[in-house]
Amino acid sequence: MQEQNLRRRRRERLFRMKHFNVRHEVSANKVGVDGVMVGAWASVPANPQARILDVGCGCGLIALMMAQRAPEALVTAIDIEAAAVGEAQLNAAESPWADRIEVIERDFSDIEGRFDAIVSNPPFFESGVSEIDSARMLARHVASLSPMVLIDEARRLLNPGGTLSLIAPAAHAYALTVHAPSAGLQLQRITYVRGNPDVAPKRVLLEFIYPPEGTDLSQMSAPEPQLLTIETTPNHYTPEYIHLHHDFYIKF
């Protein structure tokens, strides 16, 4: 009986997508709605042989999604948690895109090189404590990687015309969009996400661009905010949500 329970738990930690599987047994950040959503929503670079960076990769979910969506791109995934890196490396090795995904244990501020796209599901948790006592708290603590840090570091790493796509609490949208120009980025897309039609948005998907040299910023108009609703009623998903995730979730 114990052996059967162990096998069942292991199966439960294998999240099956249409074209790949994700082990998320040891990584602090598991497969979740936010990660899948930003991985499906982020823009894919026009350059077929682009370089894409997944920051705070956890089990490697977003890196795998971007490798699927950009068939020739080289994807680098980074995390500061050793266990997550090991699990993401295993997931990448077992995927159809093992030769195009590199997973390394590295802090975002220590990354060098240039990328055409940066994608991240950054931590939102603000504990109010200085001592982080678990891997999950570390992975989600704003002191280790926040949306603001992503914006501040992105220009250093993006090629001109490159994009930074992330998901954040809806309440943070204004502060992030106001801050971005001071870091050399311009808001390109914004989508608020709500669970159902009766609740206010809790998340926001943001995409910033590093404008190519010579771009007349005064001619760049602010994007029209979009609204994405996940469900009409429990377990009845909206057509927009199904369309966004159609290439990934088996149930769609």
TORDRENVEX-900333 format. One record per residue (C-alpha): residue number from 1; residue in one letter; chain; z negated, y, x. Coordinates in steps of 0.02 Angstrom, whole numbers. Each point is the difference from the previous one (the first is absolute). Layout:
<atom NUM, 'A', 'A', <Z, Y, X>>
...
This chain:
<atom 1, 'M', 'A', <0, 0, 0>>
<atom 2, 'Q', 'A', <-42, 122, 140>>
<atom 3, 'E', 'A', <167, -37, 83>>
<atom 4, 'Q', 'A', <92, 32, -163>>
<atom 5, 'N', 'A', <-91, 165, -24>>
<atom 6, 'L', 'A', <43, 52, 177>>
<atom 7, 'R', 'A', <184, -39, -27>>
<atom 8, 'R', 'A', <-2, 98, -163>>
<atom 9, 'R', 'A', <-79, 152, 84>>
<atom 10, 'R', 'A', <130, -6, 137>>
<atom 11, 'R', 'A', <140, -5, -129>>
<atom 12, 'E', 'A', <-77, 148, -89>>
<atom 13, 'R', 'A', <8, 100, 161>>
<atom 14, 'L', 'A', <188, -28, 12>>
<atom 15, 'F', 'A', <86, 133, -103>>
<atom 16, 'R', 'A', <175, -55, -45>>
<atom 17, 'M', 'A', <141, 125, -14>>
<atom 18, 'K', 'A', <181, -39, -45>>
<atom 19, 'H', 'A', <60, -6, 180>>
<atom 20, 'F', 'A', <-158, -18, 105>>
<atom 21, 'N', 'A', <-182, -50, -7>>
<atom 22, 'V', 'A', <-151, 99, 61>>
<atom 23, 'R', 'A', <-159, -78, 65>>
<atom 24, 'H', 'A', <-144, 120, -28>>
<atom 25, 'E', 'A', <-152, -106, 34>>
<atom 26, 'V', 'A', <-75, 90, 150>>
<atom 27, 'S', 'A', <75, 174, -7>>
<atom 28, 'A', 'A', <-118, 130, -71>>
<atom 29, 'N', 'A', <139, 75, -107>>
<atom 30, 'K', 'A', <72, -129, -119>>
<atom 31, 'V', 'A', <163, 5, -97>>
<atom 32, 'G', 'A', <-25, 126, -140>>
<atom 33, 'V', 'A', <90, 109, -126>>
<atom 34, 'D', 'A', <-3, 155, 112>>
<atom 35, 'G', 'A', <77, -84, 151>>
<atom 36, 'V', 'A', <138, -86, -97>>
<atom 37, 'M', 'A', <38, 161, -94>>
<atom 38, 'V', 'A', <22, 110, 153>>
<atom 39, 'G', 'A', <99, -137, 89>>
<atom 40, 'A', 'A', <120, -8, -147>>
<atom 41, 'W', 'A', <8, 189, -29>>
<atom 42, 'A', 'A', <22, 66, 178>>
<atom 43, 'S', 'A', <175, 56, 48>>
<atom 44, 'V', 'A', <99, -113, 115>>
<atom 45, 'P', 'A', <81, 93, 147>>
<atom 46, 'A', 'A', <188, 25, -12>>
<atom 47, 'N', 'A', <21, -61, 179>>
<atom 48, 'P', 'A', <22, -190, -14>>
<atom 49, 'Q', 'A', <-84, -30, 169>>
<atom 50, 'A', 'A', <-146, 116, -36>>
<atom 51, 'R', 'A', <-174, -16, 71>>
<atom 52, 'I', 'A', <-138, -10, -130>>
<atom 53, 'L', 'A', <-188, 13, 29>>
<atom 54, 'D', 'A', <-132, -76, -114>>
<atom 55, 'V', 'A', <-166, 86, 36>>
<atom 56, 'G', 'A', <-162, -92, -39>>
<atom 57, 'C', 'A', <102, -155, -38>>
<atom 58, 'G', 'A', <-143, -117, -50>>
<atom 59, 'C', 'A', <79, -170, -36>>
<atom 60, 'G', 'A', <174, 72, 31>>
<atom 61, 'L', 'A', <55, 18, -181>>
<atom 62, 'I', 'A', <92, 167, 15>>
<atom 63, 'A', 'A', <83, -51, 164>>
<atom 64, 'L', 'A', <70, -155, -85>>
<atom 65, 'M', 'A', <60, 100, -150>>
<atom 66, 'M', 'A', <88, 128, 109>>
<atom 67, 'A', 'A', <81, -138, 104>>
<atom 68, 'Q', 'A', <67, -75, -162>>
<atom 69, 'R', 'A', <64, 167, -65>>
<atom 70, 'A', 'A', <79, 55, 166>>
<atom 71, 'P', 'A', <93, -156, 61>>
<atom 72, 'E', 'A', <36, 63, 177>>
<atom 73, 'A', 'A', <-150, 113, 32>>
<atom 74, 'L', 'A', <-130, -31, 134>>
<atom 75, 'V', 'A', <-174, 7, -75>>
<atom 76, 'T', 'A', <-160, 34, 97>>
<atom 77, 'A', 'A', <-166, -32, -85>>
<atom 78, 'I', 'A', <-165, 63, 71>>
<atom 79, 'D', 'A', <-184, -21, -42>>
<atom 80, 'I', 'A', <-164, 26, 92>>
<atom 81, 'E', 'A', <-77, -158, -73>>
<atom 82, 'A', 'A', <32, -152, 112>>
<atom 83, 'A', 'A', <-14, -125, -142>>
<atom 84, 'A', 'A', <127, 95, -103>>
<atom 85, 'V', 'A', <121, 7, 145>>
<atom 86, 'G', 'A', <-13, -187, 27>>
<atom 87, 'E', 'A', <31, -36, -183>>
<atom 88, 'A', 'A', <145, 123, -10>>
<atom 89, 'Q', 'A', <78, -80, 153>>
<atom 90, 'L', 'A', <-10, -170, -84>>
<atom 91, 'N', 'A', <76, 69, -160>>
<atom 92, 'A', 'A', <141, 81, 97>>
<atom 93, 'A', 'A', <34, -158, 99>>
<atom 94, 'E', 'A', <13, -103, -160>>
<atom 95, 'S', 'A', <116, 126, -86>>
<atom 96, 'P', 'A', <190, 6, 3>>
<atom 97, 'W', 'A', <-10, 156, 108>>
<atom 98, 'A', 'A', <-108, -61, 145>>
<atom 99, 'D', 'A', <122, 67, 129>>
<atom 100, 'R', 'A', <-9, 177, -70>>
<atom 101, 'I', 'A', <-188, 25, -27>>
<atom 102, 'E', 'A', <-123, 41, 139>>
<atom 103, 'V', 'A', <-186, 6, -40>>
<atom 104, 'I', 'A', <-118, 81, 126>>
<atom 105, 'E', 'A', <-183, 48, 7>>
<atom 106, 'R', 'A', <10, 188, 24>>
<atom 107, 'D', 'A', <-74, 161, -66>>
<atom 108, 'F', 'A', <123, 116, -85>>
<atom 109, 'S', 'A', <-39, 141, 121>>
<atom 110, 'D', 'A', <47, -113, 148>>
<atom 111, 'I', 'A', <174, -47, -64>>
<atom 112, 'E', 'A', <148, 66, 97>>
<atom 113, 'G', 'A', <186, 5, -35>>
<atom 114, 'R', 'A', <102, 61, -146>>
<atom 115, 'F', 'A', <24, -73, -173>>
<atom 116, 'D', 'A', <115, 32, -146>>
<atom 117, 'A', 'A', <-133, -40, -130>>
<atom 118, 'I', 'A', <-189, -17, -4>>
<atom 119, 'V', 'A', <-79, -89, -148>>
<atom 120, 'S', 'A', <-185, -22, -34>>
<atom 121, 'N', 'A', <-132, -47, -126>>
<atom 122, 'P', 'A', <-138, 101, 84>>
<atom 123, 'P', 'A', <-187, -15, -35>>
<atom 124, 'F', 'A', <-75, 102, -141>>
<atom 125, 'F', 'A', <-182, -53, 10>>
<atom 126, 'E', 'A', <-126, 135, 46>>
<atom 127, 'S', 'A', <-167, -85, 23>>
<atom 128, 'G', 'A', <-105, 148, 53>>
<atom 129, 'V', 'A', <-75, -103, 139>>
<atom 130, 'S', 'A', <31, 7, 186>>
<atom 131, 'E', 'A', <-26, -186, 34>>
<atom 132, 'I', 'A', <135, -116, -62>>
<atom 133, 'D', 'A', <-75, -173, -26>>
<atom 134, 'S', 'A', <149, -107, -51>>
<atom 135, 'A', 'A', <183, -25, 44>>
<atom 136, 'R', 'A', <51, 51, -175>>
<atom 137, 'M', 'A', <-97, 163, 12>>
<atom 138, 'L', 'A', <81, 35, 168>>
<atom 139, 'A', 'A', <173, -36, -69>>
<atom 140, 'R', 'A', <-28, 117, -148>>
<atom 141, 'H', 'A', <-103, 137, 83>>
<atom 142, 'V', 'A', <83, 169, 9>>
<atom 143, 'A', 'A', <-70, 28, 174>>
<atom 144, 'S', 'A', <114, -137, 70>>
<atom 145, 'L', 'A', <162, 51, -88>>
<atom 146, 'S', 'A', <20, 127, -138>>
<atom 147, 'P', 'A', <154, 69, -89>>
<atom 148, 'M', 'A', <-32, 165, 89>>
<atom 149, 'V', 'A', <2, -86, 170>>
<atom 150, 'L', 'A', <164, -84, -46>>
<atom 151, 'I', 'A', <78, 168, -40>>
<atom 152, 'D', 'A', <-66, 82, 158>>
<atom 153, 'E', 'A', <67, -138, 114>>
<atom 154, 'A', 'A', <164, -36, -89>>
<atom 155, 'R', 'A', <109, 137, 74>>
<atom 156, 'R', 'A', <-40, -61, 176>>
<atom 157, 'L', 'A', <68, -171, -45>>
<atom 158, 'L', 'A', <142, 36, -121>>
<atom 159, 'N', 'A', <181, 27, 45>>
<atom 160, 'P', 'A', <75, 155, -81>>
<atom 161, 'G', 'A', <38, -47, -179>>
<atom 162, 'G', 'A', <-131, -137, 5>>
<atom 163, 'T', 'A', <-123, -26, -142>>
<atom 164, 'L', 'A', <-185, -35, -25>>
<atom 165, 'S', 'A', <-39, -95, -160>>
<atom 166, 'L', 'A', <-178, -33, -57>>
<atom 167, 'I', 'A', <-111, -28, -151>>
<atom 168, 'A', 'A', <-158, 101, -32>>
<atom 169, 'P', 'A', <-122, 45, -138>>
<atom 170, 'A', 'A', <84, 115, -125>>
<atom 171, 'A', 'A', <-141, 125, 24>>
<atom 172, 'H', 'A', <55, 22, 183>>
<atom 173, 'A', 'A', <181, 41, -39>>
<atom 174, 'Y', 'A', <-17, 189, 3>>
<atom 175, 'A', 'A', <-96, 8, 164>>
<atom 176, 'L', 'A', <123, -116, 86>>
<atom 177, 'T', 'A', <156, 90, -59>>
<atom 178, 'V', 'A', <-71, 170, 48>>
<atom 179, 'H', 'A', <-49, -63, 173>>
<atom 180, 'A', 'A', <164, -87, 42>>
<atom 181, 'P', 'A', <103, 155, 48>>
<atom 182, 'S', 'A', <-128, 49, 131>>
<atom 183, 'A', 'A', <31, -171, 79>>
<atom 184, 'G', 'A', <189, 25, -3>>
<atom 185, 'L', 'A', <35, -108, -153>>
<atom 186, 'Q', 'A', <74, 40, -169>>
<atom 187, 'L', 'A', <-34, -90, -162>>
<atom 188, 'Q', 'A', <154, -98, -54>>
<atom 189, 'R', 'A', <-60, -111, -144>>
<atom 190, 'I', 'A', <-158, -14, -104>>
<atom 191, 'T', 'A', <-44, -127, -135>>
<atom 192, 'Y', 'A', <-165, -5, -94>>
<atom 193, 'V', 'A', <-58, -173, -53>>
<atom 194, 'R', 'A', <-105, -41, -153>>
<atom 195, 'G', 'A', <-60, -168, -61>>
<atom 196, 'N', 'A', <52, 24, -181>>
<atom 197, 'P', 'A', <56, 142, -116>>
<atom 198, 'D', 'A', <-178, 40, -53>>
<atom 199, 'V', 'A', <-72, 41, 172>>
<atom 200, 'A', 'A', <28, 135, 129>>
<atom 201, 'P', 'A', <88, -44, 164>>
<atom 202, 'K', 'A', <-117, -71, 133>>
<atom 203, 'R', 'A', <126, -19, 141>>
<atom 204, 'V', 'A', <143, 103, 69>>
<atom 205, 'L', 'A', <148, -57, 105>>
<atom 206, 'L', 'A', <52, 131, 125>>
<atom 207, 'E', 'A', <149, 9, 116>>
<atom 208, 'F', 'A', <19, 134, 132>>
<atom 209, 'I', 'A', <150, 35, 111>>
<atom 210, 'Y', 'A', <9, 70, 176>>
<atom 211, 'P', 'A', <146, 121, -27>>
<atom 212, 'P', 'A', <141, -11, 127>>
<atom 213, 'E', 'A', <18, 146, 120>>
<atom 214, 'G', 'A', <89, 146, -81>>
<atom 215, 'T', 'A', <-56, -41, -176>>
<atom 216, 'D', 'A', <-25, 155, -105>>
<atom 217, 'L', 'A', <-171, -36, -72>>
<atom 218, 'S', 'A', <17, 141, -125>>
<atom 219, 'Q', 'A', <141, -98, -82>>
<atom 220, 'M', 'A', <-106, -156, -21>>
<atom 221, 'S', 'A', <-63, 0, -178>>
<atom 222, 'A', 'A', <-160, -87, -50>>
<atom 223, 'P', 'A', <35, -172, -75>>
<atom 224, 'E', 'A', <-29, -30, -184>>
<atom 225, 'P', 'A', <-157, -108, -21>>
<atom 226, 'Q', 'A', <35, -170, -78>>
<atom 227, 'L', 'A', <-118, -108, -102>>
<atom 228, 'L', 'A', <-12, -189, 12>>
<atom 229, 'T', 'A', <-100, -98, -129>>
<atom 230, 'I', 'A', <-48, -178, 47>>
<atom 231, 'E', 'A', <-37, -79, -170>>
<atom 232, 'T', 'A', <24, 42, -183>>
<atom 233, 'T', 'A', <-139, -123, -46>>
<atom 234, 'P', 'A', <-92, -126, 110>>
<atom 235, 'N', 'A', <126, -114, 88>>
<atom 236, 'H', 'A', <148, 85, -85>>
<atom 237, 'Y', 'A', <85, 96, 139>>
<atom 238, 'T', 'A', <115, 149, -23>>
<atom 239, 'P', 'A', <187, -19, 38>>
<atom 240, 'E', 'A', <-18, 128, 141>>
<atom 241, 'Y', 'A', <-139, -97, 83>>
<atom 242, 'I', 'A', <94, -165, -16>>
<atom 243, 'H', 'A', <158, 79, 72>>
<atom 244, 'L', 'A', <-94, 69, 150>>
<atom 245, 'H', 'A', <-76, -169, 42>>
<atom 246, 'H', 'A', <139, -115, -57>>
<atom 247, 'D', 'A', <48, -56, 176>>
<atom 248, 'F', 'A', <-178, -49, 43>>
<atom 249, 'Y', 'A', <-113, -65, -138>>
<atom 250, 'I', 'A', <46, -174, -60>>
<atom 251, 'K', 'A', <-56, 44, -177>>
<atom 252, 'F', 'A', <135, 134, -9>>
